[in-house]
Amino acid sequence: MTGERHSARATRALRMLGERDPAFAALALWCRHRDGGPDPFPPPNGAFEPPAWTDGATITYGPGFATLAPHEQVGLAAHLILHVAFRHAPRAAAMWRRFGAGFDEATFNVAADALINEALLLAGYALPRPCVTVVELLAEALGERLTAETAVVRYDAEALYVRLTASGAGRAAKAGDRNGRAPTVSAAERTRTYALRQCFAQDVASGRADPEAARREAAEEAEWRQRVARAFEAGRRAGTGIGALGWRLADLPEARTPWEVVLRGLVTKAVTQAPRLSHGRPARRWIARDDAARREGTAAPAFEPAMLSERATPRVVVGLDCSGSVDDALLGLFAAQVAGIGRRSGAEVHVLVFDETVRSQRVMRGADWERELTGIDFARDGGTSFAPMIAAAARIDPAIIVVLTDLDGPFGPAPGRTPVIWAVPGPAPRQPPPFGRVLSLAR
């Protein structure tokens, strides 16, 4: 960088942006704008270098920014401001903490870019072409046809990233090999092909290896949500710019609880054994007080029952729908969460693999049962029926039943009062199942 002076390259673009759009006029003030040399996060071989980039707080305008036309400079400045305002850098770091080495930061950047670009085009901004858009990305990578308005309302960056990476290509490839067919090209591979064709350049650095940056960004989350809300309200009242679109962007920064946290809370609550009263056994302190009253000749104290803990080991039943499309990475993350719950609570975990019938039933023991779970072959044809699995689970008498499924099949009767969690890879369905709670793993 060339010192800490305000960017000279972006001055005209930022002035034009502030005059045109009240929302960006407000948001730009909360970003640091600096001029810089070559990208300090050099792209890998074959990738493009961005004309501007951000680390989540500072927007750096490189030499390539000055070569753009004025209207493209305005659009690109707006693009980077939304990256900062929508907290894409800390959100990418949070995804890395969730998925570990399997997290693809470039694909997350593609998802965020596509959503931002589509919103800016809808708001009437021009962008350097070619560029990635969510409508084209969904069509190219997933074969999903949506209008721009529907796409930016339906998807946030996390949900789109999961859709792009959780394609089930690993299982499809296994099925192709076994049946003599060519392996299916994954959505992640189609995403990379599309991004390269559109000259995608990674312009967000998450700083995921910097714990101080992570703590600082977490402290600013609430402030940025308020700033964005005020800025968009100003644009809506003015009737111009991105704040005047009239609908809510799904990618707006907001407090979201990862599904892993929700799942841990629900299952841990179900298997936690609370002490119970035993009126057949007195409390120790009552025995002492009663003995003292007898010796002193005073009135006997009121009876106090003892508190007893349950002796039986709680059970958790995990149902795995082997007919659905479950990605290896998602299954691994799901298995790790259930395994951790079992270890911390001491619960006995029963795994039922099913489609129209229960294909296998096992009790998971030991330290390596995540590998056993993720090694199950899910590439089978056929339908799904939940009734046999639910009936088999009820016979185990579990504290809770957790089912990883796409919810495509008849449900049958509920398992009495046993709570059921339907963990679905995609968004929650509009028509809920007749019993249980749906937990979407789409983010």
C-alpha positions in Angstrom: 0.0 0.0 0.0 1.0 3.6 -0.4 0.5 4.9 3.1 -2.9 5.5 4.8 -4.2 8.3 2.6 -7.7 8.1 1.1 -7.7 6.5 -2.4 -7.0 9.0 -5.2 -8.0 6.4 -7.8 -11.5 5.9 -6.4 -12.3 9.5 -5.4 -14.3 10.3 -8.5 -16.2 7.0 -8.5 -17.1 7.3 -4.8 -18.3 10.9 -5.3 -20.5 9.8 -8.2 -21.8 6.8 -6.2 -22.7 9.0 -3.2 -24.5 11.5 -5.4 -26.5 8.7 -7.1 -27.4 6.4 -4.2 -28.1 7.4 -0.6 -27.5 3.9 0.7 -24.0 3.8 -0.7 -23.3 7.3 0.4 -23.8 6.1 3.9 -22.1 2.8 3.7 -19.0 4.1 1.9 -18.2 6.3 4.9 -17.7 3.2 7.1 -15.1 1.7 4.7 -11.5 2.5 4.4 -10.5 3.3 0.8 -6.8 3.0 -0.1 -4.7 2.8 -3.3 -2.4 -0.1 -3.6 0.1 -1.9 -5.9 -0.3 -5.4 -7.1 -2.7 -7.7 -5.2 -1.1 -8.9 -2.0 -3.2 -12.0 -2.3 -1.8 -13.2 -5.7 -4.2 -15.5 -7.6 -3.2 -19.0 -8.5 -1.9 -19.9 -11.9 -4.6 -19.4 -14.6 -6.7 -17.0 -12.4 -7.3 -13.3 -13.0 -6.1 -10.5 -10.8 -8.8 -8.2 -9.5 -8.6 -4.4 -10.1 -9.7 -3.9 -6.5 -10.1 -6.1 -3.4 -10.9 -6.0 0.3 -9.9 -7.7 3.5 -13.3 -7.0 5.0 -12.5 -3.5 6.3 -10.3 -1.8 3.8 -11.0 -1.6 0.1 -7.8 -1.4 -1.9 -7.9 0.0 -5.5 -5.1 -1.5 -7.7 -3.6 -0.1 -10.9 -6.3 -1.9 -13.0 -9.0 0.1 -11.4 -7.8 3.3 -13.1 -8.1 1.7 -16.6 -11.9 1.1 -16.2 -14.6 3.4 -17.7 -16.1 5.8 -15.1 -19.5 3.9 -15.0 -17.6 0.6 -14.4 -15.6 2.2 -11.6 -18.8 3.2 -9.9 -20.2 -0.3 -10.2 -17.0 -1.9 -9.0 -16.8 0.5 -6.0 -20.4 -0.4 -5.1 -19.5 -4.1 -5.4 -16.6 -3.9 -3.0 -18.6 -1.7 -0.5 -21.3 -4.4 -0.4 -18.6 -7.1 0.3 -17.6 -5.1 3.4 -21.1 -4.2 4.4 -22.4 -7.7 4.0 -19.5 -9.1 6.0 -18.3 -11.6 3.4 -14.8 -11.7 4.7 -15.7 -12.7 8.3 -18.5 -15.0 7.0 -15.9 -16.8 4.8 -13.7 -17.2 7.9 -16.6 -18.6 9.9 -17.3 -21.1 7.1 -13.7 -22.2 7.2 -13.9 -22.8 10.9 -17.0 -24.9 10.3 -15.8 -27.0 7.3 -12.0 -26.9 8.0 -9.7 -28.0 5.2 -12.6 -28.9 3.0 -13.7 -25.2 2.7 -13.2 -23.7 -0.8 -12.7 -20.0 -0.3 -12.7 -19.2 -4.0 -16.1 -20.9 -4.5 -17.5 -18.9 -1.6 -16.2 -15.7 -3.2 -17.9 -16.7 -6.5 -21.2 -17.2 -4.7 -20.9 -13.8 -2.9 -19.9 -12.1 -6.1 -22.8 -13.6 -8.1 -25.3 -12.4 -5.5 -23.9 -8.9 -5.3 -23.6 -8.5 -9.0 -27.1 -9.6 -9.6 -28.4 -7.1 -7.0 -26.4 -4.3 -8.5 -27.6 -5.0 -12.1 -31.2 -5.0 -10.8 -30.5 -1.6 -9.2 -29.3 -0.3 -12.6 -25.5 -0.3 -12.1 -23.0 -1.2 -14.7 -20.2 -3.7 -14.0 -17.0 -4.6 -15.8 -17.9 -7.5 -18.2 -17.8 -10.4 -18.2 -18.9 -11.0 -14.6 -20.5 -13.8 -12.6 -24.3 -13.5 -11.9 -26.4 -15.8 -9.7 -28.9 -16.5 -12.5 -26.2 -17.7 -14.9 -24.4 -19.5 -12.1 -27.5 -21.5 -11.0 -28.3 -22.4 -14.6 -24.7 -23.4 -15.4 -23.8 -25.3 -12.2 -27.1 -26.7 -11.0 -29.5 -26.5 -14.0 -31.8 -24.3 -11.9 -33.8 -21.6 -13.7 -34.7 -18.6 -11.6 -35.4 -15.0 -12.3 -32.9 -12.5 -10.8 -35.5 -11.2 -8.3 -36.3 -14.7 -7.1 -32.6 -15.8 -6.9 -31.4 -12.9 -4.7 -34.4 -13.3 -2.4 -33.9 -17.1 -2.0 -30.1 -17.4 -1.6 -27.5 -16.0 0.7 -23.8 -16.7 0.2 -23.7 -19.6 2.6 -26.7 -21.3 1.2 -25.5 -20.9 -2.4 -22.0 -22.2 -1.4 -23.5 -25.3 0.1 -25.6 -25.9 -3.0 -22.6 -25.5 -5.3 -20.3 -27.8 -3.2 -22.8 -30.4 -1.9 -23.6 -31.8 -5.3 -23.2 -35.5 -4.4 -20.7 -35.8 -7.2 -18.6 -38.3 -5.3 -21.4 -40.7 -4.9 -22.6 -40.1 -8.5 -19.2 -40.9 -9.7 -19.1 -44.2 -7.7 -22.5 -45.1 -9.2 -21.3 -44.3 -12.7 -18.2 -46.5 -12.3 -20.2 -49.4 -11.0 -22.8 -49.2 -13.8 -20.4 -48.6 -16.6 -21.4 -45.0 -17.1 -19.2 -42.0 -17.2 -18.9 -40.2 -13.9 -21.1 -37.1 -13.4 -19.5 -33.7 -13.5 -20.0 -32.1 -10.1 -21.6 -28.7 -9.6 -18.3 -27.5 -8.0 -16.5 -28.3 -11.2 -19.1 -26.6 -13.4 -18.8 -23.6 -11.0 -15.1 -23.4 -11.6 -15.5 -23.6 -15.4 -18.2 -20.9 -15.4 -16.1 -18.6 -13.1 -13.0 -19.0 -15.3 -15.0 -18.2 -18.4 -16.4 -15.1 -16.8 -12.9 -13.9 -15.8 -13.7 -14.3 -12.1 -11.0 -12.8 -9.8 -11.0 -13.4 -6.1 -11.5 -10.1 -4.4 -12.2 -11.0 -0.8 -9.5 -12.2 1.7 -11.1 -13.7 4.8 -8.0 -13.4 7.0 -9.1 -16.7 8.5 -5.7 -17.4 10.0 -5.8 -14.2 12.1 -7.6 -14.8 15.4 -7.4 -11.1 16.4 -9.2 -10.2 13.1 -11.9 -12.8 13.8 -12.5 -11.4 17.3 -12.6 -7.8 16.0 -15.0 -8.7 13.2 -17.3 -10.5 15.6 -17.5 -7.4 17.8 -18.5 -5.3 14.7 -21.3 -7.6 13.5 -24.1 -5.9 15.3 -22.9 -2.4 14.3 -22.8 -3.4 10.6 -26.3 -4.8 10.7 -27.5 -1.5 12.0 -25.5 0.5 9.5 -26.9 -1.5 6.6 -30.5 -1.3 7.9 -30.2 2.5 8.2 -28.6 2.9 4.8 -31.1 0.8 3.0 -34.0 2.6 4.7 -32.5 5.9 3.5 -32.4 4.6 0.0 -36.0 3.3 0.2 -37.2 6.7 1.4 -35.4 8.5 -1.4 -36.8 6.0 -3.9 -33.5 5.5 -5.7 -30.5 3.2 -5.7 -30.1 -0.2 -4.2 -32.3 0.7 -1.2 -35.3 1.3 -3.5 -35.5 -2.3 -4.9 -38.5 -2.9 -2.7 -37.7 -6.4 -1.5 -35.3 -7.9 1.0 -32.0 -9.4 -0.1 -31.4 -12.8 1.5 -27.7 -12.0 1.8 -28.1 -9.0 4.0 -26.0 -9.4 7.2 -28.0 -10.8 10.1 -27.5 -12.9 13.1 -27.7 -16.6 12.0 -27.3 -19.7 14.1 -25.4 -22.5 12.2 -27.4 -25.7 12.0 -24.7 -27.5 13.9 -25.4 -25.4 17.0 -29.1 -26.0 16.7 -28.6 -29.7 16.2 -26.3 -30.0 19.2 -28.7 -28.1 21.4 -31.8 -30.2 20.4 -30.1 -33.6 20.8 -28.2 -32.6 24.0 -31.4 -31.4 25.6 -33.1 -34.7 24.7 -30.4 -37.0 26.1 -29.5 -34.9 29.2 -30.8 -36.8 32.2 -32.3 -34.6 34.9 -32.5 -35.9 38.4 -35.9 -37.1 39.5 -37.7 -37.2 42.9 -37.9 -40.6 44.6 -40.6 -40.6 47.3 -39.6 -44.1 48.3 -36.2 -42.9 49.5 -35.6 -39.9 51.9 -33.1 -37.2 51.3 -29.9 -37.4 53.4 -30.4 -34.1 55.0 -34.0 -35.1 56.0 -32.5 -38.2 57.7 -30.0 -36.0 59.7 -32.7 -33.5 60.7 -35.1 -36.3 61.7 -32.4 -38.0 63.8 -31.7 -34.7 65.5 -35.4 -34.1 66.2 -35.7 -37.6 67.8 -32.7 -37.0 70.1 -33.9 -33.5 71.1 -37.6 -34.6 71.4 -38.8 -31.9 69.0 -41.3 -32.2 66.1 -40.2 -34.4 63.2 -39.4 -32.3 60.0 -41.5 -32.5 56.9 -40.5 -35.4 54.7 -38.0 -34.6 51.8 -37.7 -37.1 48.9 -34.3 -38.0 47.6 -33.1 -36.9 44.1 -32.1 -39.9 41.9 -30.3 -39.9 38.5 -31.5 -42.2 35.7 -29.4 -45.3 35.5 -30.2 -46.3 31.9 -27.9 -45.0 29.2 -29.8 -42.6 26.9 -30.1 -43.7 23.2 -30.0 -41.6 20.1 -31.3 -43.1 16.8 -29.8 -41.6 13.6 -31.6 -42.5 10.4 -29.7 -42.2 7.1 -31.8 -42.1 3.9 -29.6 -44.0 1.5 -31.9 -43.2 -1.5 -31.5 -39.4 -1.2 -28.7 -37.2 -2.6 -26.4 -36.7 0.4 -23.0 -35.2 -0.2 -19.9 -36.7 1.4 -18.7 -33.5 2.9 -22.2 -32.8 4.4 -22.5 -36.3 5.7 -19.1 -36.1 7.3 -20.0 -32.8 9.1 -23.3 -34.3 10.2 -21.7 -37.4 11.5 -19.1 -35.5 13.4 -21.8 -33.5 15.1 -23.7 -36.5 16.2 -20.5 -38.3 17.3 -19.5 -35.4 19.4 -23.0 -35.3 21.1 -22.7 -39.0 21.8 -19.3 -38.7 23.3 -20.1 -35.7 25.5 -23.4 -37.1 26.8 -22.4 -40.8 26.9 -25.5 -41.6 24.8 -25.7 -44.9 22.9 -26.0 -44.0 19.2 -27.9 -46.4 16.9 -27.6 -45.9 13.1 -30.4 -47.1 10.8 -29.6 -47.0 7.1 -32.9 -47.2 5.1 -34.7 -46.6 1.9 -38.1 -48.4 1.6 -36.9 -50.8 4.3 -34.2 -50.7 7.0 -31.1 -51.9 5.2 -28.8 -52.1 8.2 -28.8 -51.4 11.9 -25.7 -50.9 14.1 -24.7 -49.4 17.4 -21.7 -47.1 17.0 -18.9 -47.6 19.4 -15.3 -46.5 19.6 -13.5 -43.4 18.4 -13.6 -43.9 14.6 -17.3 -44.4 13.9 -17.5 -41.2 11.8 -15.4 -43.0 9.2 -17.8 -45.9 9.3 -20.7 -43.6 8.7 -19.1 -41.7 5.8 -18.0 -45.0 4.2 -21.6 -46.2 3.7 -22.5 -46.6 0.0 -25.5 -44.3 -0.7 -25.6 -44.8 -4.5 -28.8 -46.9 -4.7 -31.9 -46.6 -6.8 -35.4 -46.8 -5.4 -37.8 -44.9 -3.3 -38.1 -44.0 0.4 -40.5 -44.9 3.1 -40.0 -43.6 6.6 -42.6 -45.9 8.3 -40.3 -49.0 8.7 -37.4 -46.9 9.9 -39.6 -45.0 12.5 -41.1 -48.3 13.7 -37.6 -49.8 14.1 -36.4 -46.7 15.9 -39.4 -46.7 18.3 -38.5 -50.3 19.3 -35.1 -49.0 20.5 -36.9 -46.6 22.8 -34.6 -43.6 22.1 -34.5 -40.2 23.7 -34.6 -38.6 20.2 -34.6 -39.7 16.5 -32.5 -37.7 14.0 -33.1 -38.4 10.3 -30.8 -37.2 7.4 -33.1 -37.2 4.4 -34.6 -35.2 1.5 -38.1 -35.8 3.0 -39.4 -37.5 -0.2 -41.6 -40.4 0.9 -44.5 -41.5 3.1 -44.1 -40.8 6.8 -46.3 -43.3 8.5 -47.3 -42.9 12.2 -45.4 -40.8 14.7 -43.2 -42.6 17.2 -45.3 -41.7 20.2 -43.9 -38.8 22.2 -40.3 -39.3 21.0 -39.0 -36.1 19.4 -37.9 -36.4 15.7 -35.6 -34.1 13.9 -35.7 -34.2 10.0 -32.3 -32.9 8.9 -32.7 -32.0 5.2 -29.7 -31.1 2.9 -31.7 -28.4 1.1 -34.1 -25.6 2.2 -37.0 -26.5 4.5 -40.0 -27.7 2.5 -43.1 -25.4 2.3 -45.3 -28.4 3.4 -43.9 -29.6 6.8 -44.0 -33.3 7.7 -46.9 -34.5 9.9 -44.6 -34.8 12.9 -41.2 -33.7 14.0 -39.1 -30.6 13.5 -37.3 -29.8 10.2 -33.7 -28.6 10.4 -32.2 -27.3 7.1 -28.6 -28.0 6.5 -28.5 -25.6 3.5 -26.3 -23.0 5.2 
